Amino acid sequence: MNIKFGYLYRDEGNYKTFGEVVFSNPKHLPFKFIKQSIESNLIEGMWFEPDKWNVPRFIFHVHNPFGIHDYLWYEFDCLSQCDETPNSNSIDEFLKRINS
């Protein structure tokens, strides 16, 4: 099973933009272990820095001609097992990155 990491950006008007990354799990890490590892690295239990975690930024944060005037923390939304095709590195590589 692959691992789907769901996240979102919530702007000052509480409008939400959702994203997801699907990781392979070649080492068959237990789902509970993966979830605990992610949750233990969140800022105040819910946020993360997308650049530090190598999670794709939303297009409005990548292409902003006036510079970025809002915060860049994204919110962790959900984690699930799935059969979808991975679109990123493996989950063990992701966990190494966020734990460094």
DSSP file (Angstrom, degrees, kcal/mol; ACC not computed):
  #  RESIDUE AA STRUCTURE BP1 BP2  ACC     N-H-->O    O-->H-N    N-H-->O    O-->H-N    TCO  KAPPA ALPHA  PHI   PSI    X-CA   Y-CA   Z-CA
    1    1 A M              0   0    0      0, 0.0    82,-0.2     0, 0.0     2,-0.2   0.000 360.0 360.0 360.0 140.3    0.0    0.0    0.0
    2    2 A N  E     -A   82   0A   0     80,-2.7    80,-2.4    22,-0.1     2,-0.5  -0.464 360.0-119.6 -90.2 169.6    1.1    3.5   -0.8
    3    3 A I  E     -AB  81  23A   0     20,-2.6    20,-3.3    78,-0.2     2,-0.6  -0.953  15.9-155.4-119.0 126.0    0.7    6.5    1.6
    4    4 A K  E     -AB  80  22A   0     76,-3.2    76,-2.0    -2,-0.5     2,-0.6  -0.894   5.8-162.3-103.2 123.7   -1.3    9.6    0.7
    5    5 A F  E     -AB  79  21A   0     16,-3.1    16,-2.0    -2,-0.6     2,-0.4  -0.921   9.6-163.0-105.8 112.7   -0.4   12.8    2.6
    6    6 A G  E     +AB  78  20A   0     72,-3.0    71,-2.7    -2,-0.6    72,-1.3  -0.790  15.8 164.0-100.5 139.7   -3.1   15.4    2.5
    7    7 A Y  E     -AB  76  19A   0     12,-2.5    12,-2.7    -2,-0.4     2,-0.3  -0.919  13.9-161.6-145.9 170.0   -2.5   19.0    3.3
    8    8 A L  E     -AB  75  18A   0     67,-2.3    67,-3.4    -2,-0.3     2,-0.4  -0.980  17.2-134.6-151.5 162.2   -4.0   22.4    2.9
    9    9 A Y  E     - B   0  17A   0      8,-2.3     8,-2.1    -2,-0.3     2,-0.6  -0.992  18.8-162.4-119.2 130.5   -3.4   26.2    2.9
   10   10 A R  E     - B   0  16A   0     -2,-0.4     6,-0.2     6,-0.2    -2,-0.0  -0.954  11.1-153.5-115.5 116.0   -6.0   28.3    4.7
   11   11 A D    >   -     0   0    0      4,-2.5     3,-2.4    -2,-0.6    59,-0.0  -0.197  37.7 -88.2 -83.7-179.9   -5.8   32.0    3.9
   12   12 A E  T 3  S+     0   0    0      1,-0.3    -1,-0.1     2,-0.1    -2,-0.0   0.722 129.3  54.2 -63.5 -21.5   -6.9   34.9    6.1
   13   13 A G  T 3  S-     0   0    0      2,-0.1    -1,-0.3     0, 0.0     3,-0.1   0.318 119.3-111.2 -90.8   7.5  -10.5   34.6    4.8
   14   14 A N    <   +     0   0    0     -3,-2.4     2,-0.3     1,-0.3    -2,-0.1   0.643  67.6 149.8  68.5  18.8  -10.5   30.9    5.8
   15   15 A Y        -     0   0    0      1,-0.0    -4,-2.5     2,-0.0     2,-0.4  -0.660  35.3-145.4 -78.1 138.4  -10.6   29.9    2.1
   16   16 A K  E     -B   10   0A   0     -2,-0.3     2,-0.4    -6,-0.2    -6,-0.2  -0.853  18.5-167.1-114.0 141.2   -8.9   26.5    1.7
   17   17 A T  E     -B    9   0A   0     -8,-2.1    -8,-2.3    -2,-0.4     2,-0.3  -0.997  20.0-151.9-121.1 127.9   -6.7   25.1   -1.0
   18   18 A F  E     +B    8   0A   0     -2,-0.4     2,-0.3   -10,-0.2   -10,-0.2  -0.743  18.2 169.6-105.9 147.9   -6.1   21.3   -0.8
   19   19 A G  E     -B    7   0A   0    -12,-2.7   -12,-2.5    -2,-0.3     2,-0.3  -0.931  10.5-162.0-144.2 168.5   -3.2   19.2   -2.0
   20   20 A E  E     -B    6   0A   0     -2,-0.3     2,-0.4   -14,-0.2   -14,-0.2  -0.995   8.4-157.2-154.3 152.4   -1.8   15.7   -1.7
   21   21 A V  E     -B    5   0A   0    -16,-2.0   -16,-3.1    -2,-0.3     2,-0.6  -0.995  13.0-149.4-128.7 135.7    1.3   13.8   -2.2
   22   22 A V  E     -B    4   0A   0     -2,-0.4    65,-2.2   -18,-0.2    66,-0.9  -0.937  16.2-167.8-110.4 122.5    1.4   10.0   -2.7
   23   23 A F  E     -B    3   0A   0    -20,-3.3   -20,-2.6    -2,-0.6    67,-0.2  -0.798  19.4-124.8-106.1 146.3    4.4    8.1   -1.4
   24   24 A S  B     -e   90   0B   0     65,-0.7    67,-2.9    64,-0.3    68,-0.3  -0.496  13.3-150.9 -77.9 161.6    5.5    4.6   -2.1
   25   25 A N    >   +     0   0    0     65,-0.2     3,-1.8    -2,-0.2    65,-0.0  -0.512  29.9 158.8-132.2  64.6    6.1    2.4    1.0
   26   26 A P  T 3  S+     0   0    0      0, 0.0    -1,-0.1     0, 0.0   -24,-0.0   0.752  76.3  51.3 -65.4 -23.9    8.8   -0.1   -0.2
   27   27 A K  T 3  S-     0   0    0     -3,-0.1    -2,-0.0     2,-0.0    -3,-0.0   0.419 106.8-127.1 -91.6   2.0    9.9   -0.9    3.3
   28   28 A H    <   -     0   0    0     -3,-1.8     3,-0.1     1,-0.2   -26,-0.0   0.896  34.8-169.6  54.1  45.9    6.3   -1.6    4.4
   29   29 A L        -     0   0    0      1,-0.1    -1,-0.2     2,-0.1     2,-0.1  -0.406  31.5 -98.7 -62.9 140.6    6.6    0.8    7.4
   30   30 A P     >  -     0   0    0      0, 0.0     4,-2.2     0, 0.0     3,-0.2  -0.375  24.0-129.8 -64.3 139.2    3.5    0.4    9.7
   31   31 A F  H  > S+     0   0    0      1,-0.2     4,-2.6     2,-0.2     5,-0.2   0.886 108.0  54.4 -56.4 -42.8    0.9    3.1    9.1
   32   32 A K  H  > S+     0   0    0      1,-0.2     4,-2.4     2,-0.2    -1,-0.2   0.900 108.2  49.5 -60.4 -42.3    0.7    3.9   12.8
   33   33 A F  H  > S+     0   0    0     -3,-0.2     4,-2.3     2,-0.2    -1,-0.2   0.916 111.2  49.4 -62.5 -44.6    4.5    4.6   12.9
   34   34 A I  H  X S+     0   0    0     -4,-2.2     4,-2.2     2,-0.2    -2,-0.2   0.937 112.3  47.4 -60.9 -48.0    4.3    6.8    9.8
   35   35 A K  H  X S+     0   0    0     -4,-2.6     4,-2.8     1,-0.2     5,-0.2   0.914 112.6  48.5 -62.3 -44.6    1.4    8.9   11.3
   36   36 A Q  H  X S+     0   0    0     -4,-2.4     4,-2.1    -5,-0.2    -1,-0.2   0.884 110.3  52.5 -63.7 -38.5    3.1    9.3   14.6
   37   37 A S  H  < S+     0   0    0     -4,-2.3     4,-0.5     2,-0.2    -1,-0.2   0.909 113.1  43.7 -64.0 -42.6    6.4   10.4   12.9
   38   38 A I  H >< S+     0   0    0     -4,-2.2     3,-1.5     1,-0.2     4,-0.4   0.954 114.0  49.3 -67.0 -50.3    4.6   13.0   10.9
   39   39 A E  H >< S+     0   0    0     -4,-2.8     3,-1.0     1,-0.3    -2,-0.2   0.838 105.7  57.4 -61.3 -33.9    2.5   14.3   13.8
   40   40 A S  T 3< S+     0   0    0     -4,-2.1    -1,-0.3     1,-0.2    -2,-0.2   0.651 107.8  49.0 -72.4 -13.6    5.5   14.6   16.1
   41   41 A N  T <  S+     0   0    0     -3,-1.5    -1,-0.2    -4,-0.5    -2,-0.2   0.369  85.8 111.1-105.4   3.2    7.2   16.9   13.6
   42   42 A L  S X  S-     0   0    0     -3,-1.0     3,-0.8    -4,-0.4     2,-0.6  -0.469  75.8-111.0 -76.6 149.2    4.3   19.3   13.1
   43   43 A I  B >> S-C   47   0A   0      4,-3.7     4,-2.2     1,-0.3     3,-2.0  -0.720  99.0 -12.9 -79.9 121.9    4.4   22.9   14.4
   44   44 A E  T 34 S-     0   0    0     -2,-0.6    -1,-0.3     1,-0.3    -3,-0.0   0.796 125.3 -65.8  52.0  32.2    1.9   23.2   17.2
   45   45 A G  T <4 S+     0   0    0     -3,-0.8    -1,-0.3    -6,-0.2    -2,-0.1   0.492 133.2  46.5  77.6   3.6    0.4   19.9   16.2
   46   46 A M  T <4 S+     0   0    0     -3,-2.0    30,-3.1     1,-0.1     2,-0.2   0.581  90.2  69.7-148.2 -19.5   -0.9   21.0   12.8
   47   47 A W  E  <  +CD  43  75A   0     -4,-2.2    -4,-3.7    28,-0.2     2,-0.3  -0.697  43.2 178.7-113.0 160.5    1.4   23.0   10.6
   48   48 A F  E     - D   0  74A   0     26,-2.2    26,-2.8    -2,-0.2    -6,-0.1  -0.978  34.8-110.3-150.4 160.2    4.6   22.4    8.6
   49   49 A E     >  -     0   0    0     -2,-0.3     4,-2.0    24,-0.2     5,-0.2  -0.852  24.5-152.8 -93.8 113.7    6.9   24.3    6.3
   50   50 A P  H  >>S+     0   0    0      0, 0.0     5,-2.7     0, 0.0     4,-0.7   0.841  92.5  51.2 -59.8 -36.4    6.4   23.0    2.8
   51   51 A D  H >45S+     0   0    0      3,-0.2     3,-0.6     2,-0.2    -2,-0.0   0.924 110.8  48.2 -67.2 -42.7   10.0   23.9    1.6
   52   52 A K  H 345S+     0   0    0      1,-0.2    -1,-0.2    -3,-0.1     0, 0.0   0.871 117.9  41.3 -63.6 -36.8   11.6   22.1    4.6
   53   53 A W  H 3<5S-     0   0    0     -4,-2.0    -1,-0.2     2,-0.1    -2,-0.2   0.476 109.4-123.5 -90.3  -2.7    9.4   19.0    4.0
   54   54 A N  T <<5 +     0   0    0     -4,-0.7    -3,-0.2    -3,-0.6    -2,-0.1   0.884  59.0 150.1  59.7  41.1    9.8   19.2    0.2
   55   55 A V      < -     0   0    0     -5,-2.7    -1,-0.2    -6,-0.2    -2,-0.1  -0.884  55.7 -99.0-101.1 133.2    6.1   19.3   -0.2
   56   56 A P        -     0   0    0      0, 0.0     2,-0.1     0, 0.0     3,-0.1  -0.242  35.1-132.1 -56.6 132.2    4.9   21.1   -3.4
   57   57 A R        -     0   0    0      1,-0.1     2,-0.1     2,-0.1     5,-0.0  -0.469  29.4 -99.1 -76.0 155.5    3.8   24.7   -2.8
   58   58 A F    >>  -     0   0    0     -2,-0.1     3,-2.1     1,-0.1     4,-1.0  -0.469  36.7-107.5 -73.7 152.5    0.5   25.8   -4.3
   59   59 A I  H 3> S+     0   0    0      1,-0.3     4,-2.6     2,-0.2     3,-0.4   0.790 116.8  60.0 -55.3 -35.2    0.8   27.8   -7.5
   60   60 A F  H 34 S+     0   0    0      1,-0.2    -1,-0.3     2,-0.2    -3,-0.0   0.711 106.9  47.6 -70.6 -18.2   -0.1   31.1   -5.9
   61   61 A H  H <4 S+     0   0    0     -3,-2.1     3,-0.3     1,-0.1    -1,-0.2   0.646 114.4  46.4 -90.9 -17.6    2.9   30.8   -3.5
   62   62 A V  H  < S+     0   0    0     -4,-1.0     2,-0.6    -3,-0.4    -2,-0.2   0.872 119.3  36.5 -87.2 -43.1    5.3   29.9   -6.4
   63   63 A H  S  < S+     0   0    0     -4,-2.6    -1,-0.2    -5,-0.2    -2,-0.1  -0.720  71.8 140.7-116.5  79.1    4.3   32.6   -8.8
   64   64 A N    >   -     0   0    0     -2,-0.6     3,-1.8    -3,-0.3    -4,-0.0  -0.919  32.2-165.1-121.8 103.1    3.5   35.8   -6.9
   65   65 A P  T 3  S+     0   0    0      0, 0.0    -1,-0.1     0, 0.0     3,-0.1   0.689  89.1  49.7 -64.9 -18.4    4.8   38.9   -8.7
   66   66 A F  T 3  S-     0   0    0      1,-0.3     2,-0.1     0, 0.0    -2,-0.0   0.347 117.3-106.6-100.3   6.2    4.4   41.1   -5.6
   67   67 A G    <   -     0   0    0     -3,-1.8     2,-0.6     2,-0.0    -1,-0.3  -0.147  48.1 -59.5  87.8 168.6    6.2   38.7   -3.2
   68   68 A I        +     0   0    0      1,-0.1     4,-0.1    -3,-0.1    -7,-0.1  -0.793  50.0 171.8 -93.4 120.7    4.7   36.6   -0.6
   69   69 A H        +     0   0    0     -2,-0.6     2,-0.3     2,-0.1    -1,-0.1   0.348  58.3  63.5-110.1   3.6    2.8   38.6    2.0
   70   70 A D  S    S-     0   0    0      1,-0.1   -59,-0.0   -59,-0.0    -2,-0.0  -0.743  95.2 -77.4-122.2 173.1    1.2   35.9    3.9
   71   71 A Y        -     0   0    0     -2,-0.3    -1,-0.1     1,-0.1    -2,-0.1  -0.292  28.8-147.0 -71.0 155.8    2.5   33.0    6.0
   72   72 A L        +     0   0    0     -4,-0.1     2,-0.3     2,-0.1   -21,-0.2   0.268  56.7 118.0-109.0  10.5    4.0   30.0    4.3
   73   73 A W        -     0   0    0    -24,-0.2     2,-0.3   -23,-0.1   -24,-0.2  -0.608  49.5-153.8 -77.3 138.3    3.0   27.3    6.8
   74   74 A Y  E     - D   0  48A   0    -26,-2.8   -26,-2.2    -2,-0.3     2,-0.5  -0.762  14.7-118.7-107.1 159.4    0.7   24.6    5.4
   75   75 A E  E     -AD   8  47A   0    -67,-3.4   -67,-2.3    -2,-0.3     2,-0.3  -0.834  17.7-125.0-104.4 131.4   -1.7   22.6    7.5
   76   76 A F  E     +A    7   0A   0    -30,-3.1   -69,-0.2    -2,-0.5     3,-0.1  -0.566  33.1 173.7 -68.9 132.3   -1.6   18.8    7.8
   77   77 A D  E     -     0   0A   0    -71,-2.7     2,-0.3     1,-0.4   -70,-0.2   0.821  48.7 -29.1-108.5 -55.2   -5.0   17.5    6.8
   78   78 A C  E     -A    6   0A   0    -72,-1.3   -72,-3.0     2,-0.0     2,-0.4  -0.986  38.8-144.8-161.7 165.7   -5.0   13.7    6.7
   79   79 A L  E     +A    5   0A   0     -2,-0.3     2,-0.3   -74,-0.2   -74,-0.2  -0.997  28.4 161.3-138.9 134.8   -3.0   10.5    6.1
   80   80 A S  E     -A    4   0A   0    -76,-2.0   -76,-3.2    -2,-0.4     2,-0.3  -0.976  38.5-110.6-149.9 162.5   -4.3    7.4    4.4
   81   81 A Q  E     +A    3   0A   0     -2,-0.3     2,-0.3   -78,-0.2   -78,-0.2  -0.735  46.0 165.6 -90.7 145.6   -3.3    4.2    2.7
   82   82 A C  E     -A    2   0A   0    -80,-2.4   -80,-2.7    -2,-0.3    -2,-0.0  -0.959  47.8-131.0-154.1 169.3   -4.1    4.0   -1.0
   83   83 A D        +     0   0    0     -2,-0.3   -80,-0.1   -82,-0.2    -1,-0.0   0.271  66.1 126.0-104.5   6.7   -3.4    2.1   -4.2
   84   84 A E  S    S-     0   0    0      1,-0.1    -2,-0.1   -82,-0.1   -82,-0.1  -0.249  72.5 -94.6 -67.1 155.3   -2.8    5.3   -6.2
   85   85 A T        -     0   0    0      1,-0.1   -63,-0.1   -83,-0.1    -1,-0.1  -0.524  46.0-109.6 -70.4 131.0    0.5    5.7   -8.2
   86   86 A P        -     0   0    0      0, 0.0   -63,-0.2     0, 0.0    -1,-0.1  -0.296  29.5-174.6 -60.9 144.3    3.2    7.5   -6.1
   87   87 A N        +     0   0    0    -65,-2.2     2,-0.2     2,-0.1   -64,-0.2   0.111  67.5  33.9-124.3  18.5    4.1   11.0   -7.3
   88   88 A S  S    S-     0   0    0    -66,-0.9   -64,-0.3     1,-0.2     3,-0.1  -0.848  97.9 -60.2-152.4-173.6    7.0   11.6   -4.9
   89   89 A N  S    S-     0   0    0     -2,-0.2   -65,-0.7     1,-0.2    -1,-0.2   0.053  72.4 -70.5 -64.5-177.0    9.8    9.8   -3.1
   90   90 A S  B  >  -e   24   0B   0    -67,-0.2     4,-1.9     1,-0.1     3,-0.2  -0.383  41.1-114.5 -76.7 159.2    9.2    6.9   -0.7
   91   91 A I  H  > S+     0   0    0    -67,-2.9     4,-2.5     1,-0.2     5,-0.2   0.833 115.6  57.2 -65.3 -32.8    7.7    7.5    2.7
   92   92 A D  H  > S+     0   0    0    -68,-0.3     4,-1.9     2,-0.2    -1,-0.2   0.882 107.0  48.6 -68.0 -35.0   10.9    6.5    4.4
   93   93 A E  H  > S+     0   0    0     -3,-0.2     4,-1.9     2,-0.2    -2,-0.2   0.890 111.2  51.2 -67.2 -39.1   12.8    9.2    2.6
   94   94 A F  H  X S+     0   0    0     -4,-1.9     4,-2.4     2,-0.2     5,-0.2   0.925 109.4  49.4 -62.3 -45.5   10.1   11.7    3.5
   95   95 A L  H  X S+     0   0    0     -4,-2.5     4,-1.6     1,-0.2    -1,-0.2   0.878 108.6  53.3 -64.6 -37.0   10.3   10.8    7.2
   96   96 A K  H  < S+     0   0    0     -4,-1.9     4,-0.5     1,-0.2    -1,-0.2   0.916 109.8  49.7 -60.5 -42.1   14.1   11.1    7.1
   97   97 A R  H >< S+     0   0    0     -4,-1.9     3,-1.1     1,-0.2    -2,-0.2   0.932 112.2  44.7 -63.8 -47.8   13.7   14.6    5.7
   98   98 A I  H 3< S+     0   0    0     -4,-2.4    -1,-0.2     1,-0.3    -2,-0.2   0.744 111.6  54.2 -74.3 -20.4   11.2   15.8    8.2
   99   99 A N  T 3<        0   0    0     -4,-1.6    -1,-0.3    -5,-0.2    -2,-0.2   0.512 360.0 360.0 -87.3  -5.1   13.2   14.3   11.1
  100  100 A S    <         0   0    0     -3,-1.1    -1,-0.2    -4,-0.5    -2,-0.2   0.484 360.0 360.0 -89.0 360.0   16.4   16.1   10.2
